[in-house]
């Protein structure tokens, strides 16, 4: 599976066919669509639109969206949704 690391401020939508890994603070003004979303310890992600991923793995941090949050499955370790 392809992997891509994101952080900081991102204008527009993020679409990726693989695993998006979030380190630190990440703010996306649009929607996030990916195969798998992983938020590492200390990471926080916010999207202005929907967040959609087949899988979600989190080891700390928060996830929030201005739209819907949809996952087929998720594994959560010490975080809040």
ABEGO torsion letter per residue (X at the ends): XBBBBBBEBBBEBBBBBEBBBBBEBBBBABBBBBABBBBBBGBBBBBABBBBBABBBBBEEBBBBABBBBBABBBBBGBBX
